[in-house]
Amino acid sequence: MRDITPKQLIKELLIDEIGEVNKKHPYLSFNLISSGIEFLGICIDKGCKWTDQGKSKKHFYNCIDKLFPKRYQIIKSKLYKDLRCGLVHCWLSGDFKLTEIRNDPTGTLKYKNHILSNQDILVLDYFYFDFVQACMKVISKTYDKRDKMNAPIIRVGPLS
């Protein structure tokens, strides 16, 4: 058995494993990233316990506001409603069109404008990049010794 801290979970699951899923299952990646955004928001909410309920939107917005590039703030409510809630609850992305760089042979969708498009297009490659940057901000922070970020959050491995 191995105890995993939140920082380890972010590195191993949110960055590494979602990165692997990205390669073969892009649609699934959007779902996982959306859930991961909420988790990062919980991580940086000092007044919240892991088990607090009814704060999904608060935590999602908290992550977008504090850890993502500013251009995401203009669509955070739509991201929460259509992407996070839509994908997590019923596997539908609302009005968002989800794609990857490889589906844009003309190079129309650039990193700087993929969020600002009036077409509600999210490019996985850019979205995952911004998500990883948010993850790294949480991992690189120093937390008080008594903070929930320093205590094991899950235990994995073979049962003895």
Buried (B, 14 or more C-beta within 10 A) or exposed (E): EEEBBBBBBBBEBBBEEBEEBBEEEBEBBBBBBBBBBBBBBBBBBEEBEEEEEEBBBBBBBBBBBBBBBEEBBEBBEEBBBBBBBBBBEEEEBBEBEBBBBEEBEEEEBEEEEBBEBEEBBBBBBBBBEBBBEBBBBBBEEEBEEEEBBEEEBEEEEEEE
